Amino acid sequence: MSSHATSMPGHDRPNRRSFLKTTGILMATTALGAVPAGPVHAAALNKAQRDKMTPDDIVAAMKKGNERFRVGKESPHDYLAQQKASAKGQYPAAVILSCIDSRAPAETIMDLGIGDVFNARVAGNIANDDILGSMEFACKLAGAKVVLVMGHTACGAIKGAIDNAQLGNLTGLLTKIRPAVEATQYSGERSSKNYAFVDAVARKNVELAMADIRKRSAVLAELESAKTVKIVGSMYNLETGVVEFFG
Ligand SMILES: [Zn+2]
């Protein structure tokens, strides 16, 4: 890919090009000067690009990606280029813990590409030991700088936990969400039929997952204390497409 794309004035810093994908247009240098030559087929993040980004840069990039998603202005992803660029090594900027819900694919709703983030998905986005181990790998060994826990509205796992649903191995998973149901302060109807309550529990569940990560992972707590890693919460709204960040 041409390096000319990074030399345009008024665009994001070159090191953030692939992750932010805000440049949009590749300028081809010709005898006539720089002219637009179609979309950038951004390759995957490389090490230098990722290492220059701060945790706050990365969160800002995810917010911008969600803004692009919800107005239908996603980057023109060239997944084949990203696949080829990342095949020999990956340098993801973040590790996400999100729900399995088919309507809440974190990479898509934040306009991310191949190689941009790790994503651990489990119903109700709870942090069990294996998820914590995955996050420790992502941050301590692979260099990710943001741990993003993402809940979402109208979550079936949250509803199941509220209802004390029983089904095979799902029962055990839902018991891990129950503490969020108990801890949610809510004066209205505490039922899975009440979406406001369901969403309040989902948010509390994200907060508890963040606390769990800090309490149960000395590795991640230490990285956060050193400001190498930032642990962030978020809620994705299925109706509006907005990812709200907090914590
Ligand atoms: Zn869910």
Residues whose N, C-alpha, C, O or C-beta is under 5 A from the ligand:
A	BS01	ZN	C99 D101 G124 C155 G156 A157
